[in-house]
Amino acid sequence: MRIVDIRELPVPISRYADPSVPSGGLTTSVVAVITDVNRDGKPIVGYGFASIGRFAQGGLIRERFAPRLLAARDIDLMDDAGTNLDPFRAWKVMMSGEKPGGHGERCVAVGALDMALWDATAKIAQLPLLPASGGSCCQHRGDKPSCLSLRRRRILLPHRRCRAFVR
C-alpha cells in the first residue's frame, strides 16, 4: 500500500463577505493524495483543502511534507492489518524532523494533507468518512438510520482547472 503521488493546486477563494476585511488575492490549497489501490480501474484518490482564510500552502506541501510521505516505507503508512493507510502513522511521517510547537503555517499544510489521507482511508475501507475516522455519522429518523455514503459523495471544486488536475 503506497501513496504514489501527491498533487497540490492553489485556487482563489474569498475569505469573508465583510467589506472591512480584505479578501482579494486569497488562495487555498486543494490536495489530492493518489494511492496504488485501484477500484473500477481507477486509483483511489483522497482530497483535502487548506483552511479558508489562509493562503495556499503549496511550498510547504511540495518541499517538506509530500516528499516525506512519498519516500516512506509501506510499513510506516499502513495499518496493522496491512490493508489500509493509517493516517496517524502518516502524520508521524509528515512531522518527522519538525520542531515541536506547530508555529506558523505548518498546521494548515499538514491539515490539508491529513484531510486527504482520511478521505483516501475511508474510500479504501469503503466506509463513510466519519465512521472510518472513529466517529458516527448515522442520524436516526424513526427506526431507520440515515448515513451519508462516501461512495456517493463528490467533492465540488471551484472551477475546471481543479477538476482536471488529477486526471
PyRosetta script that sets phi, psi and omega in degrees:
from pyrosetta import init, pose_from_sequence

init()
pose = pose_from_sequence("MRIVDIRELPVPISRYADPSVPSGGLTTSVVAVITDVNRDGKPIVGYGFASIGRFAQGGLIRERFAPRLLAARDIDLMDDAGTNLDPFRAWKVMMSGEKPGGHGERCVAVGALDMALWDATAKIAQLPLLPASGGSCCQHRGDKPSCLSLRRRRILLPHRRCRAFVR")
pose.set_psi(1, 118.2)
pose.set_omega(1, -175.6)
pose.set_phi(2, -134.2)
pose.set_psi(2, 156.2)
pose.set_omega(2, 165.9)
pose.set_phi(3, -94.5)
pose.set_psi(3, 118.2)
pose.set_omega(3, -174.5)
pose.set_phi(4, -96.5)
pose.set_psi(4, -19.7)
pose.set_omega(4, 178.2)
pose.set_phi(5, -161.5)
pose.set_psi(5, 150.0)
pose.set_omega(5, 173.6)
pose.set_phi(6, -132.7)
pose.set_psi(6, 125.3)
pose.set_omega(6, -179.0)
pose.set_phi(7, -120.9)
pose.set_psi(7, 141.2)
pose.set_omega(7, 178.4)
pose.set_phi(8, -128.5)
pose.set_psi(8, 137.9)
pose.set_omega(8, 179.5)
pose.set_phi(9, -134.4)
pose.set_psi(9, 120.6)
pose.set_omega(9, 174.5)
pose.set_phi(10, -77.2)
pose.set_psi(10, 134.0)
pose.set_omega(10, 178.9)
pose.set_phi(11, -129.3)
pose.set_psi(11, 147.5)
pose.set_omega(11, 178.2)
pose.set_phi(12, -70.2)
pose.set_psi(12, 145.5)
pose.set_omega(12, 179.2)
pose.set_phi(13, -151.2)
pose.set_psi(13, 146.7)
pose.set_omega(13, 178.5)
pose.set_phi(14, -96.8)
pose.set_psi(14, 138.7)
pose.set_omega(14, -177.0)
pose.set_phi(15, -82.9)
pose.set_psi(15, -57.3)
pose.set_omega(15, -172.9)
pose.set_phi(16, -140.5)
pose.set_psi(16, 158.0)
pose.set_omega(16, 173.7)
pose.set_phi(17, -85.4)
pose.set_psi(17, -10.3)
pose.set_omega(17, -178.6)
pose.set_phi(18, -69.1)
pose.set_psi(18, 116.2)
pose.set_omega(18, -177.1)
pose.set_phi(19, -67.1)
pose.set_psi(19, -15.2)
pose.set_omega(19, 179.5)
pose.set_phi(20, -81.8)
pose.set_psi(20, -11.5)
pose.set_omega(20, 179.4)
pose.set_phi(21, -106.8)
pose.set_psi(21, 119.3)
pose.set_omega(21, -179.1)
pose.set_phi(22, -64.2)
pose.set_psi(22, 132.8)
pose.set_omega(22, -179.6)
pose.set_phi(23, -129.7)
pose.set_psi(23, -6.0)
pose.set_omega(23, -179.6)
pose.set_phi(24, -68.0)
pose.set_psi(24, 142.4)
pose.set_omega(24, 176.3)
pose.set_phi(25, 82.8)
pose.set_psi(25, 0.6)
pose.set_omega(25, 178.7)
pose.set_phi(26, -72.6)
pose.set_psi(26, 147.1)
pose.set_omega(26, 176.4)
pose.set_phi(27, -133.2)
pose.set_psi(27, 163.4)
pose.set_omega(27, 171.0)
pose.set_phi(28, -138.2)
pose.set_psi(28, 160.7)
pose.set_omega(28, 179.7)
pose.set_phi(29, -97.4)
pose.set_psi(29, 129.2)
pose.set_omega(29, 167.9)
pose.set_phi(30, -100.1)
pose.set_psi(30, 129.9)
pose.set_omega(30, -174.1)
pose.set_phi(31, -120.7)
pose.set_psi(31, 138.7)
pose.set_omega(31, 172.6)
pose.set_phi(32, -122.4)
pose.set_psi(32, 123.4)
pose.set_omega(32, 174.5)
pose.set_phi(33, -105.1)
pose.set_psi(33, 113.2)
pose.set_omega(33, -174.7)
pose.set_phi(34, -101.3)
pose.set_psi(34, 126.2)
pose.set_omega(34, -176.9)
pose.set_phi(35, -103.2)
pose.set_psi(35, 171.1)
pose.set_omega(35, 175.3)
pose.set_phi(36, -88.9)
pose.set_psi(36, 5.0)
pose.set_omega(36, 177.2)
pose.set_phi(37, -84.6)
pose.set_psi(37, 126.7)
pose.set_omega(37, -179.7)
pose.set_phi(38, -111.3)
pose.set_psi(38, 142.1)
pose.set_omega(38, 174.2)
pose.set_phi(39, -138.5)
pose.set_psi(39, 128.2)
pose.set_omega(39, -177.2)
pose.set_phi(40, 56.5)
pose.set_psi(40, 36.5)
pose.set_omega(40, 176.8)
pose.set_phi(41, 77.1)
pose.set_psi(41, 6.7)
pose.set_omega(41, -179.2)
pose.set_phi(42, -125.9)
pose.set_psi(42, 145.5)
pose.set_omega(42, 178.2)
pose.set_phi(43, -69.8)
pose.set_psi(43, 148.1)
pose.set_omega(43, 174.2)
pose.set_phi(44, -77.8)
pose.set_psi(44, 129.6)
pose.set_omega(44, -177.6)
pose.set_phi(45, -123.6)
pose.set_psi(45, 129.0)
pose.set_omega(45, 173.5)
pose.set_phi(46, -99.2)
pose.set_psi(46, 139.9)
pose.set_omega(46, -178.0)
pose.set_phi(47, -115.7)
pose.set_psi(47, 145.6)
pose.set_omega(47, 175.3)
pose.set_phi(48, -148.8)
pose.set_psi(48, 167.6)
pose.set_omega(48, 174.8)
pose.set_phi(49, -144.6)
pose.set_psi(49, 153.8)
pose.set_omega(49, -179.5)
pose.set_phi(50, -76.8)
pose.set_psi(50, 170.4)
pose.set_omega(50, -176.5)
pose.set_phi(51, -60.3)
pose.set_psi(51, 138.6)
pose.set_omega(51, 173.1)
pose.set_phi(52, -71.7)
pose.set_psi(52, 134.0)
pose.set_omega(52, -178.9)
pose.set_phi(53, 95.3)
pose.set_psi(53, 4.5)
pose.set_omega(53, 173.9)
pose.set_phi(54, -120.8)
pose.set_psi(54, 166.3)
pose.set_omega(54, 176.5)
pose.set_phi(55, -86.3)
pose.set_psi(55, 158.9)
pose.set_omega(55, 178.1)
pose.set_phi(56, -55.4)
pose.set_psi(56, 147.5)
pose.set_omega(56, -175.3)
pose.set_phi(57, -114.5)
pose.set_psi(57, 31.7)
pose.set_omega(57, -176.6)
pose.set_phi(58, -55.9)
pose.set_psi(58, -40.0)
pose.set_omega(58, -179.4)
pose.set_phi(59, -60.1)
pose.set_psi(59, -50.8)
pose.set_omega(59, 179.5)
pose.set_phi(60, -64.1)
pose.set_psi(60, -41.1)
pose.set_omega(60, -179.5)
pose.set_phi(61, -64.1)
pose.set_psi(61, -50.2)
pose.set_omega(61, -176.3)
pose.set_phi(62, -71.6)
pose.set_psi(62, -35.0)
pose.set_omega(62, -173.3)
pose.set_phi(63, -89.0)
pose.set_psi(63, -29.7)
pose.set_omega(63, -174.8)
pose.set_phi(64, -119.5)
pose.set_psi(64, -55.1)
pose.set_omega(64, -166.9)
pose.set_phi(65, -83.1)
pose.set_psi(65, -44.6)
pose.set_omega(65, 178.6)
pose.set_phi(66, -61.8)
pose.set_psi(66, -45.1)
pose.set_omega(66, 179.1)
pose.set_phi(67, -59.0)
pose.set_psi(67, -35.5)
pose.set_omega(67, 178.3)
pose.set_phi(68, -65.7)
pose.set_psi(68, -43.6)
pose.set_omega(68, 179.2)
pose.set_phi(69, -66.1)
pose.set_psi(69, -41.0)
pose.set_omega(69, -178.6)
pose.set_phi(70, -69.2)
pose.set_psi(70, -29.8)
pose.set_omega(70, -178.9)
pose.set_phi(71, -88.3)
pose.set_psi(71, -9.9)
pose.set_omega(71, -175.2)
pose.set_phi(72, -65.9)
pose.set_psi(72, 147.7)
pose.set_omega(72, 173.6)
pose.set_phi(73, -70.9)
pose.set_psi(73, 152.0)
pose.set_omega(73, 178.7)
pose.set_phi(74, -50.9)
pose.set_psi(74, -45.9)
pose.set_omega(74, -175.7)
pose.set_phi(75, -62.5)
pose.set_psi(75, -25.2)
pose.set_omega(75, -179.9)
pose.set_phi(76, -79.4)
pose.set_psi(76, -11.9)
pose.set_omega(76, -178.1)
pose.set_phi(77, -115.5)
pose.set_psi(77, -16.7)
pose.set_omega(77, -173.1)
pose.set_phi(78, -91.2)
pose.set_psi(78, 157.6)
pose.set_omega(78, 173.0)
pose.set_phi(79, -74.3)
pose.set_psi(79, 173.9)
pose.set_omega(79, -176.7)
pose.set_phi(80, -59.7)
pose.set_psi(80, -34.2)
pose.set_omega(80, -179.1)
pose.set_phi(81, -77.7)
pose.set_psi(81, -14.6)
pose.set_omega(81, -178.5)
pose.set_phi(82, 74.7)
pose.set_psi(82, 19.6)
pose.set_omega(82, -176.1)
pose.set_phi(83, -109.9)
pose.set_psi(83, -4.6)
pose.set_omega(83, -177.0)
pose.set_phi(84, -157.0)
pose.set_psi(84, 167.6)
pose.set_omega(84, 171.3)
pose.set_phi(85, -71.0)
pose.set_psi(85, 155.3)
pose.set_omega(85, 172.7)
pose.set_phi(86, -120.2)
pose.set_psi(86, 102.2)
pose.set_omega(86, -177.2)
pose.set_phi(87, -57.9)
pose.set_psi(87, -29.0)
pose.set_omega(87, 178.2)
pose.set_phi(88, -68.7)
pose.set_psi(88, -41.6)
pose.set_omega(88, 176.7)
pose.set_phi(89, -67.6)
pose.set_psi(89, -39.6)
pose.set_omega(89, 177.9)
pose.set_phi(90, -62.2)
pose.set_psi(90, -37.8)
pose.set_omega(90, 177.9)
pose.set_phi(91, -61.9)
pose.set_psi(91, -41.8)
pose.set_omega(91, 177.4)
pose.set_phi(92, -61.7)
pose.set_psi(92, -38.9)
pose.set_omega(92, 177.3)
pose.set_phi(93, -63.7)
pose.set_psi(93, -46.8)
pose.set_omega(93, -180.0)
pose.set_phi(94, -59.9)
pose.set_psi(94, -39.0)
pose.set_omega(94, -173.7)
pose.set_phi(95, -88.5)
pose.set_psi(95, -1.2)
pose.set_omega(95, -179.9)
pose.set_phi(96, -62.4)
pose.set_psi(96, 132.6)
pose.set_omega(96, 179.8)
pose.set_phi(97, 84.1)
pose.set_psi(97, -3.4)
pose.set_omega(97, 178.5)
pose.set_phi(98, -86.9)
pose.set_psi(98, 145.9)
pose.set_omega(98, 176.8)
pose.set_phi(99, -75.4)
pose.set_psi(99, 148.6)
pose.set_omega(99, 178.6)
pose.set_phi(100, -64.2)
pose.set_psi(100, 151.2)
pose.set_omega(100, 171.6)
pose.set_phi(101, 126.8)
pose.set_psi(101, -29.6)
pose.set_omega(101, 177.6)
pose.set_phi(102, 68.4)
pose.set_psi(102, 32.4)
pose.set_omega(102, -178.5)
pose.set_phi(103, -70.8)
pose.set_psi(103, 154.9)
pose.set_omega(103, 173.0)
pose.set_phi(104, 70.6)
pose.set_psi(104, -146.9)
pose.set_omega(104, -173.2)
pose.set_phi(105, -93.5)
pose.set_psi(105, 2.9)
pose.set_omega(105, -177.3)
pose.set_phi(106, -55.4)
pose.set_psi(106, -39.2)
pose.set_omega(106, -177.3)
pose.set_phi(107, -64.4)
pose.set_psi(107, -29.3)
pose.set_omega(107, 179.4)
pose.set_phi(108, -71.9)
pose.set_psi(108, -43.9)
pose.set_omega(108, 179.2)
pose.set_phi(109, -64.0)
pose.set_psi(109, -47.3)
pose.set_omega(109, -179.8)
pose.set_phi(110, -66.1)
pose.set_psi(110, -37.0)
pose.set_omega(110, 178.9)
pose.set_phi(111, -62.3)
pose.set_psi(111, -40.2)
pose.set_omega(111, 178.1)
pose.set_phi(112, -64.0)
pose.set_psi(112, -44.1)
pose.set_omega(112, 178.0)
pose.set_phi(113, -67.2)
pose.set_psi(113, -40.6)
pose.set_omega(113, 179.0)
pose.set_phi(114, -60.5)
pose.set_psi(114, -42.2)
pose.set_omega(114, 178.1)
pose.set_phi(115, -60.8)
pose.set_psi(115, -44.2)
pose.set_omega(115, 179.9)
pose.set_phi(116, -66.4)
pose.set_psi(116, -37.7)
pose.set_omega(116, 178.3)
pose.set_phi(117, -64.6)
pose.set_psi(117, -42.7)
pose.set_omega(117, 177.1)
pose.set_phi(118, -64.5)
pose.set_psi(118, -38.9)
pose.set_omega(118, 178.4)
pose.set_phi(119, -62.3)
pose.set_psi(119, -46.1)
pose.set_omega(119, 178.7)
pose.set_phi(120, -63.7)
pose.set_psi(120, -42.0)
pose.set_omega(120, 179.9)
pose.set_phi(121, -59.6)
pose.set_psi(121, -45.2)
pose.set_omega(121, 179.3)
pose.set_phi(122, -65.6)
pose.set_psi(122, -40.3)
pose.set_omega(122, 179.5)
pose.set_phi(123, -65.6)
pose.set_psi(123, -40.1)
pose.set_omega(123, 178.3)
pose.set_phi(124, -63.4)
pose.set_psi(124, -41.6)
pose.set_omega(124, 179.8)
pose.set_phi(125, -76.6)
pose.set_psi(125, -8.4)
pose.set_omega(125, -175.9)
pose.set_phi(126, 55.7)
pose.set_psi(126, 45.4)
pose.set_omega(126, 178.1)
pose.set_phi(127, -124.0)
pose.set_psi(127, 153.7)
pose.set_omega(127, 169.3)
pose.set_phi(128, -60.4)
pose.set_psi(128, 151.4)
pose.set_omega(128, -173.1)
pose.set_phi(129, -59.1)
pose.set_psi(129, -45.2)
pose.set_omega(129, -175.2)
pose.set_phi(130, -62.7)
pose.set_psi(130, -48.8)
pose.set_omega(130, 176.6)
pose.set_phi(131, -63.6)
pose.set_psi(131, -33.3)
pose.set_omega(131, 179.3)
pose.set_phi(132, -64.7)
pose.set_psi(132, -28.4)
pose.set_omega(132, -179.8)
pose.set_phi(133, -94.3)
pose.set_psi(133, 7.0)
pose.set_omega(133, 175.5)
pose.set_phi(134, 100.0)
pose.set_psi(134, -0.4)
pose.set_omega(134, -179.8)
pose.set_phi(135, -99.9)
pose.set_psi(135, -164.2)
pose.set_omega(135, 178.6)
pose.set_phi(136, -135.6)
pose.set_psi(136, 132.0)
pose.set_omega(136, -179.3)
pose.set_phi(137, -108.2)
pose.set_psi(137, -2.3)
pose.set_omega(137, -174.0)
pose.set_phi(138, -77.3)
pose.set_psi(138, 132.3)
pose.set_omega(138, 172.0)
pose.set_phi(139, -114.5)
pose.set_psi(139, 126.2)
pose.set_omega(139, -178.4)
pose.set_phi(140, -88.6)
pose.set_psi(140, 124.7)
pose.set_omega(140, 174.8)
pose.set_phi(141, -116.6)
pose.set_psi(141, 102.3)
pose.set_omega(141, -173.8)
pose.set_phi(142, 71.1)
pose.set_psi(142, -123.7)
pose.set_omega(142, 179.1)
pose.set_phi(143, -106.7)
pose.set_psi(143, 9.8)
pose.set_omega(143, -177.4)
pose.set_phi(144, -116.5)
pose.set_psi(144, 122.4)
pose.set_omega(144, 175.3)
pose.set_phi(145, -73.1)
pose.set_psi(145, 148.6)
pose.set_omega(145, 178.6)
pose.set_phi(146, -125.8)
pose.set_psi(146, 111.6)
pose.set_omega(146, -178.1)
pose.set_phi(147, -117.3)
pose.set_psi(147, 143.6)
pose.set_omega(147, 174.4)
pose.set_phi(148, -81.2)
pose.set_psi(148, 117.9)
pose.set_omega(148, -178.0)
pose.set_phi(149, -83.5)
pose.set_psi(149, 126.4)
pose.set_omega(149, 179.0)
pose.set_phi(150, -63.5)
pose.set_psi(150, -32.0)
pose.set_omega(150, -179.3)
pose.set_phi(151, -65.4)
pose.set_psi(151, -22.9)
pose.set_omega(151, 179.2)
pose.set_phi(152, -95.8)
pose.set_psi(152, -12.6)
pose.set_omega(152, -176.2)
pose.set_phi(153, -71.9)
pose.set_psi(153, 142.9)
pose.set_omega(153, 175.8)
pose.set_phi(154, -127.9)
pose.set_psi(154, 135.1)
pose.set_omega(154, 174.4)
pose.set_phi(155, -82.1)
pose.set_psi(155, 122.7)
pose.set_omega(155, 177.8)
pose.set_phi(156, -94.0)
pose.set_psi(156, 110.9)
pose.set_omega(156, -178.1)
pose.set_phi(157, -92.9)
pose.set_psi(157, 153.1)
pose.set_omega(157, -171.2)
pose.set_phi(158, -60.8)
pose.set_psi(158, -31.9)
pose.set_omega(158, -179.6)
pose.set_phi(159, -157.4)
pose.set_psi(159, 174.1)
pose.set_omega(159, -174.3)
pose.set_phi(160, -56.2)
pose.set_psi(160, -36.1)
pose.set_omega(160, -178.4)
pose.set_phi(161, -57.4)
pose.set_psi(161, -37.9)
pose.set_omega(161, 179.6)
pose.set_phi(162, -69.3)
pose.set_psi(162, -42.8)
pose.set_omega(162, -178.9)
pose.set_phi(163, -64.5)
pose.set_psi(163, -30.6)
pose.set_omega(163, -175.7)
pose.set_phi(164, -83.2)
pose.set_psi(164, -16.5)
pose.set_omega(164, -170.9)
pose.set_phi(165, -73.2)
pose.set_psi(165, -11.4)
pose.set_omega(165, 175.3)
pose.set_phi(166, -104.9)
pose.set_psi(166, 1.6)
pose.set_omega(166, 179.1)
pose.set_phi(167, -80.2)
pose.dump_pdb("model.pdb")
